[in-house]
Each structure stands twice: as structure tokens, then as C-alpha cells.
Amino acid sequence: MDVTPPYTGRFAPSPSGPLHFGSLVTALASYLDARAHQGQWLVRIEDIDPPREQPGSALLILKALENYGMIWDGEVLYQSLRTGAYQHELERLLKQGLLYPCTCTRKRLAGLAGVYPGYCRSKTSMPQGPYSLRLQCPDQPVVFEDRIQGRQEQQLSALGDFILRRKDNLYAYQLAVCVDDAFQKISHVVRGYDLMDSTSKQLYLQSVLGYRQPAYAHVPVITANNTGEKLSKQNHAAPLPLDEPRPLLIKAMNVIGVDLDISLNHCSVEEIIHWGVKHWRINNIIQSSSIPLPPLS
């Protein structure tokens, strides 16, 4: 897929821990794609889930991006300061009759593999007790062309009616990301393959809200060699070292298909990043859901 200007990309981590090698790969692919197309690259901190957040993580994430040569444009956007915008769009959807309250407990939903069967679809009035708000999704396909993975098609019914506001009154990721991508005029999203299912949900929600839809590219996630699971903060992935970024920066470049001249081993972070921008080709990333973690030492 050709990229036409203007290009605005973003990296949007949650502050649930420091960046690790897997998040470095995703951030780097996003950054290089934006800069190679003379675009803007924004950073958004997705801090709307306080129970999962670790104090000080946001600052560590920003410090890591700086140390690894990925300098963002403009001010960092914090989702915790955007709740008014999310509530406004919720009310708009409620007026359109597209949301319904859900009082289902975790026990009732156990064993459903994450696909909500619509138990509460007939509810029209708001309950007295705690409830979430779900978006009613039609039984229709969502089709899009992923810039890395190729044509994707998924039935909305296979994903189920998804939550936009939780029972604890916290705004759900799917709502916040769509509202903020529209607010920041994001034209291109480069992120991990683990969010592929979210893309179908977001494309539908964007269409309902009348938003412009970004182009998507899903980078294979890095998996741990011993378990095959996605490298993540939850399974204690090692944080990125901040004192000497060059070795892991070079390994991340190799993972996303940027061939480095051997002389760059002795160059500065800025020179390595400049090389990466100059030699970036998104088609060099393998068409796969995952890549095993390379040796990091």
C-alpha cells in the first residue's frame, strides 16, 4: 500500500511497566515508518486503567524512547486527561441507541472464549447496580488491507458486542483509542500483531462515529524462547537498558528487516536511527504473527 502525505503516526504504550525488547521493536517500526514518509510521530500514554499501572512507568517509557533515539513531535497526550471526550462520544452513541447496559458477571461469562453472546441486548433502561456499556455489533464482515500482513477479514459476530465503558466506570481501550486517534488526526497505525482483533472492532466503531479510518500495519510480536508466549510486561520481560542502547537498537533493526552496515556498530544512536530511516522498507518485515526472541547478549 502506498503512503501519501500527510502522515501522522503514533506510539501508544500503557504505563504498566518499562519498555522491553518487544515494545522496542514495535516502537521502532512505527517511528521509522513515520520518518521515512516525512511524517509526524506522536506519543500517547494510555493511562486509563489505574489498577494495571505502575507508578513512574510513564517517565521510564519516555526516557527509554529518548535514549533509543526516537524523539516525538509535540506534547505527549495522556488519556487520563481526556475522559470528558470519551464521555461525550458515549452519550452520542447512547442517543443513537447503539449501546446497551450489561450486568453480566464474570462467573456468567466464564468459558465463552471472550465472545459475548448478547445476554443483555434486550435491556433498554439503565440498571440500579453496576453495569457496563456494550456496543451492539451487526453480523457483518470487516475487511481491511494490512500493510504488513495483507488482506484481513473478520466477522463482527465472531468478536461479540464489546465494552466501551466498564462496570467500574473506567473507559474501555477500544473507545479511548478511537477517540484519540481521531483527535490527533492519526493517519497510520503501526503496532503489534496481538492487536489485530482490536482493529476490526476499531474500524467498526470509527465508522459508527463518523471518523476517518487510519491505515494499519501489524508487526509480528516477539515471543519468549522458553515458552513461546508473547514477550510482555506481564510475563516479566527484561526492561530495556538505558545506559547502552546501541546493541538492542541494532538487534531490533534486524528483526524488522533493516540491514545494517557493520560499521554502524561503532556509531552513535542518532546515526543508527538515521540509517534506519534511510533504509526503511515496511515490506521487509516478515508476514507472520510472531518472531522468536533473538539472542540479546
Residue pairs with C-beta under 8 A, 6 or more apart in sequence:
1 145
1 147
1 215
3 33
3 37
3 188
3 215
5 37
5 38
5 39
6 39
6 40
6 187
7 34
7 37
7 38
7 39
7 40
7 187
7 188
8 34
8 39
8 40
8 41
8 42
8 184
8 185
8 186
8 187
8 188
9 30
9 31
9 33
9 34
9 39
9 40
9 41
9 42
9 186
9 187
9 188
9 189
9 190
10 30
10 41
10 42
10 43
10 44
10 181
10 184
10 186
10 189
11 26
11 27
11 30
11 31
11 41
11 42
11 43
11 44
11 65
11 70
11 72
12 43
12 44
12 45
12 46
12 177
12 180
12 191
13 19
13 23
13 27
13 45
13 46
13 61
14 45
14 46
14 47
14 49
14 52
14 53
15 45
15 46
15 47
15 53
15 54
15 57
15 58
15 61
16 49
16 52
16 53
16 54
16 57
16 233
16 234
17 54
17 57
17 233
17 239
18 57
18 60
18 61
18 64
18 233
18 239
18 240
19 27
19 60
19 61
19 64
19 65
19 239
19 240
20 231
20 232
20 233
20 237
20 238
20 239
20 240
21 222
21 231
21 237
21 238
21 240
21 248
21 251
21 252
21 293
21 296
22 192
22 221
22 222
22 230
22 231
22 232
22 237
22 293
24 64
24 68
24 240
24 248
24 249
24 252
25 219
25 222
25 252
25 255
25 256
26 190
26 191
26 192
26 219
27 65
27 68
27 70
28 68
28 70
28 249
28 252
28 253
28 256
28 276
29 190
29 217
29 219
29 256
29 282
29 285
30 41
30 190
30 191
31 41
31 70
31 273
32 256
32 258
32 276
32 277
32 280
33 39
33 188
33 190
33 217
33 280
33 282
34 40
34 41
34 188
34 190
35 41
35 277
35 280
36 277
36 278
36 280
37 188
39 187
39 188
40 73
40 74
41 70
41 72
41 73
42 72
42 73
42 74
42 77
42 184
42 186
43 62
43 65
43 72
43 76
43 77
44 76
44 77
44 78
44 79
44 180
44 184
45 58
45 61
45 76
45 77
45 78
45 79
46 79
46 173
46 176
46 177
47 53
47 58
47 78
47 79
47 80
48 79
48 80
48 83
48 170
48 171
48 173
48 176
49 170
49 173
50 170
58 78
60 239
62 76
63 242
64 240
64 242
65 71
65 72
67 242
67 245
67 269
68 240
68 245
68 248
68 249
68 269
69 245
69 249
69 269
69 270
69 272
69 273
70 273
77 180
77 184
79 176
79 180
82 176
82 179
82 180
82 183
83 171
85 179
85 180
85 183
86 171
86 175
86 176
86 179
87 171
89 175
89 179
89 209
90 99
90 133
90 164
90 165
90 171
90 175
92 209
93 99
93 135
93 164
93 208
93 209
94 133
96 208
98 135
98 136
98 208
99 133
99 134
99 135
99 136
99 164
100 120
100 121
100 123
100 124
100 133
100 134
100 136
100 161
101 120
101 123
101 125
101 126
101 127
101 131
101 132
101 133
101 134
102 116
102 119
102 120
102 123
102 131
102 132
102 133
102 134
102 161
102 163
103 120
103 123
103 127
103 129
103 130
103 131
104 116
104 119
104 120
108 119
109 116
114 160
115 158
115 159
115 160
116 134
116 160
116 161
116 162
117 160
118 160
118 161
120 134
121 136
121 161
130 167
130 168
131 167
132 163
132 165
132 166
132 167
133 163
133 164
133 165
134 161
134 162
134 163
134 164
135 161
135 162
135 163
135 164
135 204
135 205
135 208
136 161
137 156
137 157
137 159
137 160
137 161
137 162
137 201
137 204
138 156
138 157
139 155
139 156
139 157
140 155
140 156
140 157
141 153
141 154
141 155
141 156
142 153
142 154
142 155
142 156
142 200
142 203
142 204
143 151
143 152
143 153
144 151
144 152
144 199
144 200
144 203
144 216
145 151
145 152
146 152
146 196
146 199
146 216
146 217
146 218
147 190
147 215
147 216
147 217
147 282
148 217
148 218
148 219
148 282
148 285
148 287
149 193
149 196
149 217
149 218
149 287
150 287
152 196
152 199
152 200
154 197
154 200
156 200
156 201
156 204
159 197
159 200
159 201
162 172
162 174
162 201
163 172
163 174
164 171
164 172
164 174
164 175
164 205
165 171
165 172
165 175
166 172
173 198
174 198
174 201
174 202
174 205
175 205
177 198
177 202
178 202
178 205
178 206
178 209
178 211
179 209
181 189
181 202
181 206
181 211
181 214
182 206
182 209
182 211
182 212
185 212
186 214
187 212
187 214
187 215
188 214
188 215
188 216
188 217
189 214
189 215
189 216
189 217
190 217
190 219
190 282
191 216
191 217
191 218
191 219
192 218
192 219
192 220
192 221
193 218
193 219
193 220
193 221
193 288
193 289
193 290
194 221
194 230
195 218
196 218
196 289
199 216
199 218
203 213
206 212
206 213
207 213
217 282
219 256
219 285
220 285
220 286
220 288
220 289
220 290
220 291
221 230
221 231
221 289
221 290
221 291
222 230
222 231
222 255
222 290
222 291
222 292
222 293
223 229
223 230
223 231
223 290
223 291
223 292
223 293
224 230
224 231
224 235
224 237
224 293
225 292
225 293
227 235
229 235
230 290
231 237
231 293
238 296
240 248
241 248
245 269
246 265
246 267
246 269
246 272
247 296
248 296
249 269
249 272
249 273
250 260
250 264
250 265
250 272
251 294
251 296
253 260
253 272
253 276
254 260
254 294
255 291
255 294
256 284
256 285
257 281
257 284
257 285
257 286
258 275
258 276
258 279
258 280
258 284
259 279
260 272
260 275
261 275
264 271
264 272
264 275
267 275
